[in-house]
Amino acid sequence: MKQPVEGFSRLTKNQKIDWLAKAYFANPEKAVTIFKKYWNDDEKLQKLHDEFIENTITNYYLPLGIAPNFLINDRLYTIPMAIEESSVVAAAGKAAKFWSKRGGFKAEVIATEKIGQVHFIYKGDSERLQNYFTHIKPGLFNDTETITGNMKKRGGGIIDIELRDKTDELENYYQLHCTFNTLDAMGANFINSCLEQFAKTFKEGAVEYTAFNAEEKKIQIIMSILSNYVPDCRVKAAVSCKVDALNEDRMPPEEFADKFVRAVEIARIEPYRAVTHNKGIMNGVDAVVLATGNDFRAVEAGVHAYAAKDGKYTSLTRASVKDGTFRFEMEIPLTLGTVGGLTSLHPLVKLSLEMLGNPSAPELMQIVAVAGLAQNFAAIRSLITTGIQKGHMKMHLLNILNQLHATEEEKEYFVRYFKDKTATHRSVTEAFYRLREKA
């Protein structure tokens, strides 16, 4: 039976790997070799990566690919994408090329407001609490001046603070609902620092507030934390063209447009389809978010919450045909930064941002939204024409061959062999062993 390890964080990286290998792997030497194989030879660069998180033992690589030919608001972009899933980058590039010939993508930022909350318990008269909030609110702003000074100079800072009564949902529960503009920073540290100061000022001020009785002075702060649900930090992306320009899929344009709109409508009303539909959007979104050093988990949580904002999980995209024009669009919340965090530390993040022209946070919001819309267009286009598996499995072919330990010559042979065939796992495996038997 394994025993807990004491003082693990104080061990060196080599000591951590040795302990891990001996405790959990049948072949410790092989495990150590693989872990160390992914270390960077540049010691300074490796140390940088080691310090991103705690208890680092090695680097976990994801491919960084590029999707060219994205025409966004009449400007051409090559978009970096960090992702492990086959066909995503190719699909994005194909969609970008398709729409570059039809006016490109249009994108606009609707709002950039971010949210944080101080959650607290108050046992007393709600009207007296409201009076106290009105009294203390200027102090909440004043006591955060040292935190907000630089942000305010650049045009950002705290937008507003509201008192919200949530006692109908949880006994004695109230919150300070706070909104912020963090400009080009994602803003998590800034927001959380402000919130913690709000909590301190709010709690201490209650003790001195003479209109409160003894029980009301005992405000209990539960927690102070930003929210990753940002319905007022949104971006819109869209494409449109005449229906008769949808003429590249061996299907009459009118039929293509009709099936496309129907497919999106199905995702609008059917949650089982909507989840997979939106996952396809996030293939594009997450890949760019990762490549630019942003928090894809926060983005995922916020986007999926937005998809269910009306009480039912639904499609994030909309499609329509009106007066002979096909239109496909999406509106999603995104909290992104182009300064701070990994954006100024990770060398590949720096190059990814430079590749995009060193965008501001609002510009990056537009690029990321477009990548998601393009990915969704590519997926639906495949589904209603050739089917998703033909293209997906063709891109997955090399993964299957690598699992079979195929040689380079065998890989070249099977790429040619499956050029006009559907490459399923079974068909590839059977063809592979037939070839081996003949050798």
Disulfide bonds with the S-S distance in Angstrom:
none
